[in-house]
Amino acid sequence: MKKNSLKNLFLMAAVFLLPSLICAGAQNAKTDLILLFASDADESAQTKVLQTLPKDSILWHENGAALIRLKESSAADYLARLQSDPAIAAADYDAPFETFAISNDAYSDAQWGLNNIGSYSYIADMNTSTVLSTQDIDMNVPEAWSIYSDCIFSDREVVVAVIDTGIDINHPDLSSNIWVNPGEIPGDGIDNDNNGFIDDITGWDFYNGDNTVCHYDADGVHTLASDNDDHGTHVAGIIAAVKDNGIGIAGVASCANIKIMPLKIHGGAKGSGTIANAVRAIRYATAMNADICNISWGTEKANTALEEAIRQSDMLFFCAAGNSGTNNNSAPVYPANYELDNVISVTFLDASGNLSKKSNYGTSTVDFAAPGIHIYSTCVGGYVSLSGSSMAAPHAAGVAALLYSFADNLYPANIKEIITETLKPIASLNGKVKHAGIPDASAALLAVHSLKYDYTAPILSFETGFAENRLTLTVFASDLGGSGIRTICYAYGIRELSSFRRGTTDTYVSPGDTISLAKAGDYTFYVSDYAGNERAIIYHLADDVTAPKITSSYDISYDQKNFAITVDITDAQSGVKTVKYAIGEQDADYFRSGLRGTTLTLKDGTCSFPVGEMGVYTIYAADYRGNKTVQTINVRTVPADSLTLNTSKKTLTVGESFVLTPTLTPLNTTEKVKYSTSKATVCKVNASGKLTALAPGRATITVKSTSGIKKKCVVTVKAAK
C-alpha cells in the first residue's frame, strides 16, 4: 500500500496476513473524537461539557477521558469548540491503525536474534532452508542467561503489557507466563477489584469490550480468521516464551519471572484498532502496575491524548518505528516519535546487520535497532516467522524485563539509559539512528551496578488563596528520590491510596499549577514518581469564614445642611464583592434579595457618598464566599459649646508660616470653623488655618464656628533681617 493512501487515517505500513490494508474502522477518523479532560475539570465540569454534545453521542466516559461519536457533517465544528474549551486538555480525532509486521511466513526453529552463529534455519510453507548470516549479529542472550543464573537477586515478577491483537493465553509455550489479576475472582461476574472491568482475569479485550483476550477457531486451538490474534501472540513469544520446556522457542526474558499482560485493541480480520482503545489500554496497564509496555503499531499523526496517557504512565514503552522505509525525522510515526523519557523507538535489521528497505530510520527520532527479519515466535496454536519493527520492539522489551527483574523501585529513564549505553555496535547503522547498535542483553546485565533505585515517594506542599468566589490551591511537588514526578491527582473528601489506581483516576494537576475550587473541606491528593513510589496526602482547605470589616464616618458641611458618609471596607481573604447602604437600621437579611439598598463602588477599599438628611444609615458588605456584615451610622449634628485656639498672639517674620489650631468642644461636635484676616496684605490665612506672613505690620485673624462662637489671634509681622 502506498503511504499516501493512509495519509489522513493516522496509520502507516503493512500488516501481516493482510493482502489489503483498508481499515474497517476508518470511518471513525471522521466521526469519533477522543477527549482528555483538563487537570482542574472535576466530574461535574466533565459532565457539563458532555451535556453540550448530541444525545447518545457518548460511547464511553471513564478516568477523565471520553469517546464521542458525531455525524461527519458536524464533527469538525465540535472538535474546534472542544479544543478551545478550558475544561479539555486534549481533543482529537480517533483513528484506526494497524500492526507493524511485513510478512506472514511459515514456521522456523531458528532464533538468530538471540544467538547468531553465521546461519539460521528458516521455514516457509513447511519447507526448511538454511540462510547464511553474519556471525554475532545478535543480542548475546544465551550469555545473558548464564550471567543471570549466576546472579543472586529477587524473584521479582516483571509484567509486560502487550497492547496489540489478542494473545493465545492457552499456548503451551506461553500459558505459564501469562499475567493473572490477583484481585479478581474468575467467572463470578463481579468486578472484585473495582477497577471498572468485570472478570479481567488475564487482561482485557478493548476491541470487543470483554475479557476474551484470544479468539479461537472452531477447533479451539487456531486463530479465528474473522478476529486474528496471531500478531500479539507472536510479540508475546519474543518476550516471554517458556525456556527449557522442550518445545517451541524461548523468550528473551524467559529466564526471569516474566508475565505478559494481554490487552487487545486490534480486532477483526484486518487487525484494525483505534487511538481511543490504545489510551484505555495504557491507563489500564498503568493502574494494574505493569512495568513495561510493548507497542508494535503506529500512526502518522500526533495525538495529544495518546501522548499524555504515555507521559502519565510509569511504564517503559518500547515502540515500533515503522515499516515504510522512511525517515521518522521528517515523516513521524507515533507513539515512537514522542520525545518522552519513558519511550524507546526501535527499528529492525536482518541477520547480517543491515536495515531492510522497509526499515524506518531517523538520527534524532529512532533510538536503535533490534532483530526483526525472519523472527520465529508463537502464534495462536503454533509458531510462525514474521518480520518488521513489530518484532524488533519486543526484543528490546525483553532485555528491559531482565533489568527490571533485579529489584523494585527502578524507573524507565534509568533502564533506557543502561540499554542505550550498552548497545552492541553495528557499523551499518551509523547515520541511520540515534545510537548505532542493537541491545546487548549480557552487557546490560553486567551493568546492573548502574541501576538507580528510588525508594522515596514525592512530597507535596500547598498554598491557599482566593479568586473572587472560588478558593485557590497551588500545588508544589518535589521528588528527592530522583525518578521524577509522574502524576498528581486529587479528589474531594478523604480517600484511600488504593482508590486512585496508581494515578489513573480523578482530576489531574501539574506541579506548580493553581487549582480553582468551589468548596472548602478535606481533599485527598495523590502523587507518584516513575519508580512506583506513591502517597496520598489529606489537605484541609479552609474556607473564608470572616466577614469584611467596615469602618465608617460622616462629614457635615459648615452650614450643617449637607451630609456625606465615608466608608472603608477591608477583607483579607476572598475580597469584597458587594457594598450597599440603606436608610434606617437594617440587618443583613434586608439586603439578601439583591434588590434592596443602594450599591456603592469602592476605590482602593474606600468610597464616600452624600445623604439627603440626618438619621440612621446601614452599611452592608459581603465577600465572595458569602460572608456578610452590616454597620449602622447615626448622622446627626452636635453643637459646639466652646472654641479655643492654640495661641492668641503670634509674631512672625516675613515669609514665615504658622498653623493656627482651633479646638471645639465637645470633641464630637459636627460644627466647623472658618478663618478670616483683617489685613490680607500683612498675613493671609487658608481654609486649614495656615498663616503666612507677607509684609511688616499687624493683622487680626478671626476664627468663627458654625454657631457663631469667635476667637481671635493677633499676628505681628516683622521684616526679615
Sequence and secondary structure as in RCSB ss.txt:
>XXXX:A:sequence
MKKNSLKNLFLMAAVFLLPSLICAGAQNAKTDLILLFASDADESAQTKVLQTLPKDSILWHENGAALIRLKESSA
ADYLARLQSDPAIAAADYDAPFETFAISNDAYSDAQWGLNNIGSYSYIADMNTSTVLSTQDIDMNVPEAWSIYSD
CIFSDREVVVAVIDTGIDINHPDLSSNIWVNPGEIPGDGIDNDNNGFIDDITGWDFYNGDNTVCHYDADGVHTLA
SDNDDHGTHVAGIIAAVKDNGIGIAGVASCANIKIMPLKIHGGAKGSGTIANAVRAIRYATAMNADICNISWGTE
KANTALEEAIRQSDMLFFCAAGNSGTNNNSAPVYPANYELDNVISVTFLDASGNLSKKSNYGTSTVDFAAPGIHI
YSTCVGGYVSLSGSSMAAPHAAGVAALLYSFADNLYPANIKEIITETLKPIASLNGKVKHAGIPDASAALLAVHS
LKYDYTAPILSFETGFAENRLTLTVFASDLGGSGIRTICYAYGIRELSSFRRGTTDTYVSPGDTISLAKAGDYTF
YVSDYAGNERAIIYHLADDVTAPKITSSYDISYDQKNFAITVDITDAQSGVKTVKYAIGEQDADYFRSGLRGTTL
TLKDGTCSFPVGEMGVYTIYAADYRGNKTVQTINVRTVPADSLTLNTSKKTLTVGESFVLTPTLTPLNTTEKVKY
STSKATVCKVNASGKLTALAPGRATITVKSTSGIKKKCVVTVKAAK
>XXXX:A:secstr
  GGGGTTTTB S  TT S    TTTTHHHHEEEEEE TT  HHHHHHHHTTS TT EEEEETTEEEEE  HHHH
HHHHHHHHT TTEEEEEE  EE B     B      TTT   SEEEEEETTEEEEEE  TT S  HHHHHHHHHH
S      EEEEEEES   TT TTTGGGB   TT  TTSSS TT SS TT TT EETTTTBS    B TTSSSB T
TS  HHHHHHHHHHH  SSSSSS   TTTTS EEEEEEE  BTTTTBEEHHHHHHHHHHHHHTT SEEEE B BS
S  HHHHHHHHT  SEEEEE  SS  BTTTS  BTTT   TTEEEEEEE TTS B TT  BBTTT  EEEE SSE
EEEETTEEEEE SHHHHHHHHHHHHHHHHTT SS  HHHHHHHHHHT EE GGGTTTBSS EE  HHHHHHTGGG
        EEEEEEEEETTEEEEEEEEE TTSS EEEEEEEES   GGGGGGGTSSEE  TT EEEES  EEEEE
EEEETTS EEEEEEEE       EEEEEEEE TTS  EEEEEEEE SSS EEEEEEEES   GGGGTTSSSSEE 
  BTTEEEEEESSSEEEEEEEEETTS EEEEEEEE      EEEES SEEEEETT EEE  EEEESTT    EEE
EES TTTEEE TT EEEE SSEEEEEEEEETT  EEEEEEEEE   
